[in-house]
Amino acid sequence: MTWQQTIDEEKEISYEEGRTEGKSEKAIEDAENFLKADVDPETVAKCIGLPLEQVLQIKENLSVKV
């Protein structure tokens, strides 16, 4: 493997990690917005694809902020 191939692979890994992190942040933001609109946490979890436990934690954190 050449030096350039190694750098290219590391860039690709960083890019994919960034995309994954961005998707996760967007899902959390969406969950917060749905919960603020009084959507049931189970529905939020199903629609956004987050675990119910995580949605419930987000809801609890929103209660503390307000």
Phi, psi and omega per residue, in radians:
M1 nan 2.374 -3.137
T2 -1.489 2.897 3.107
W3 -1.034 -0.745 -3.131
Q4 -1.147 -0.676 3.113
Q5 -1.103 -0.684 3.127
T6 -1.108 -0.781 3.120
I7 -1.109 -0.755 3.137
D8 -1.075 -0.711 3.117
E9 -1.141 -0.723 3.130
E10 -1.133 -0.665 3.083
K11 -1.102 -0.747 -3.133
E12 -1.115 -0.722 3.117
I13 -1.115 -0.794 3.124
S14 -1.074 -0.710 3.126
Y15 -1.073 -0.827 -3.125
E16 -1.135 -0.694 3.103
E17 -1.099 -0.705 3.114
G18 -1.119 -0.720 3.114
R19 -1.110 -0.757 -3.132
T20 -1.104 -0.769 3.134
E21 -1.123 -0.699 3.121
G22 -1.121 -0.715 3.100
K23 -1.111 -0.698 3.138
S24 -1.130 -0.767 3.122
E25 -1.104 -0.683 3.125
K26 -1.150 -0.713 3.121
A27 -1.093 -0.708 3.128
I28 -1.168 -0.746 3.102
E29 -1.073 -0.753 3.107
D30 -1.090 -0.757 3.132
A31 -1.052 -0.768 3.110
E32 -1.020 -0.788 -3.114
N33 -1.120 -0.739 3.110
F34 -1.139 -0.713 3.138
L35 -1.157 -0.663 3.077
K36 -1.099 -0.483 3.116
A37 -1.550 0.227 3.096
D38 1.120 0.549 3.018
V39 -1.370 2.429 -3.127
D40 -1.010 2.330 -3.125
P41 -0.974 -0.618 3.117
E42 -1.133 -0.698 3.100
T43 -1.151 -0.747 3.112
V44 -1.028 -0.824 -3.121
A45 -1.045 -0.780 -3.132
K46 -1.143 -0.760 -3.047
C47 -1.297 -0.620 -3.071
I48 -1.621 -0.450 3.120
G49 1.591 0.353 3.059
L50 -1.687 2.668 3.053
P51 -1.111 2.509 -3.132
L52 -0.973 -0.695 -3.139
E53 -1.034 -0.685 3.130
Q54 -1.198 -0.704 3.112
V55 -1.112 -0.721 3.109
L56 -1.122 -0.637 3.093
Q57 -1.166 -0.714 3.097
I58 -1.078 -0.739 3.131
K59 -1.101 -0.730 3.121
E60 -1.107 -0.728 3.118
N61 -1.119 -0.626 3.101
L62 -1.144 -0.655 3.132
S63 -1.122 -0.631 -3.127
V64 -1.243 -0.643 -3.106
K65 -1.173 -0.606 -3.035
V66 -1.414 nan nan
